[in-house]
């Protein structure tokens, strides 16, 4: 008689089901705290750099305008970023028209608010399986980054390097904790995870930097060919020469391969280091090899993780939104006094704007307030901002946790490496000191 397999044994053969463990791994306080700390550092640095406001705007712009403004069919874009995405051919005229206006904005504030709104839109689109809207939202995020590097180059390079350093450590720490939890069911605290990330910082920073460096080198070579082409009649002959044209095509292929490898494998690089304790080159090589040798398997895993991650993120945001709404609503029942200077408005509406699902801070009214009301509004906004940061930190933790699981599943399905195989640092015990006293015969 043949042995009958239980449902649990069948599930073990379906490796993709392990992706649904990502929520339980990502929700761990240690990983959320590490992600929250990284986001706090980036936002504090970004807000500090925004003391120099350089983004042209059409007038006084509120946070709600940055988030909810339309990009298409509009001739009154609130910022140059919205103009760049809505009508890139008019960006120069927009900047020239509004560059002397007094109400300028910081690059980080404009970029972060815009990208957060698009990522929220992308998450909602995935849940309802509108992948066209999902792709459109991600495309606008990419265009927003292109705008920042094109029109605010020095600022963007500095901010990018700072963010890359911070997220190199963050990705290594979260991936290490997720690897130990998924493969060995061991809870790794904040300190051991951060120690591992700092020890492997050069590898974590170098892995995504390698393809970027190669892309820059290939682009510089193409630019060199272009500069030679500018030389009189020699230039066009040089470009049309078969060997030169083949070199141009080869460089184009190399750039394409690097972009695909970077885009598809950047989420796997910290996982390779967390599991294998490898260097930057090995992490880059392994991640790219999975992208090119098993693209459909990787795409399938990423699709499941994206849909499941969007559901988990929206659930976490809904939980926090319901918590804030319930607390504020019951407060509203017991507060009947109006504001000091805006007598037509309830005091609670002035100091605590009504939270919205995709804007937990709400949209505060621009009205006169007393000093105590202004201080109370600032303090409440700060605390709500921390709560919103925890939700975003969960999304970051989920991203790296799910990527770690996906790498482990790819390694199992392709290389037949056991799921519980993970690098463990062993402490070297001191050798026992041999006694110098010898028996005398």
Secondary structure, DSSP 8 states (H G I E B T S, - for coil): ------HHHHHHH-GGGGGGGHHHHHT-HHHHHHHHHHHHHHHHHHHHHTTS--B-BSS---HHHHHH---SS-S--SBHHHHHHH-GGGHHHHHHHHTT-S--B-HHHHHHHHHHHHHHHHHHHHHTT-HHHHHHHHHHHHHHHHHHHHHSHHHHHHHHHHHHHHHHHHHHHHHHHHHHHHHH-----HHHHHHHHHHTHHHHHHHHHHHHHHHHHHHHHHHHHHHHHTSHHHHHHHHHSHHHHHHHHHHHHHHHHHHHHHHHHHHHHHHHHHHH---HHHHHHHHHHHHHHSHHHHHHHHHHHHHHHHHHHHHHHHHHHHHHHHHHHHHHHH---B-SS-TTSBHHHHHS---BTTBTT---------HHHHHHHHHHHHHHHHHHHHHHHHHHHHHHHHHHHHHHHHHHHHH---TT---------------S-----
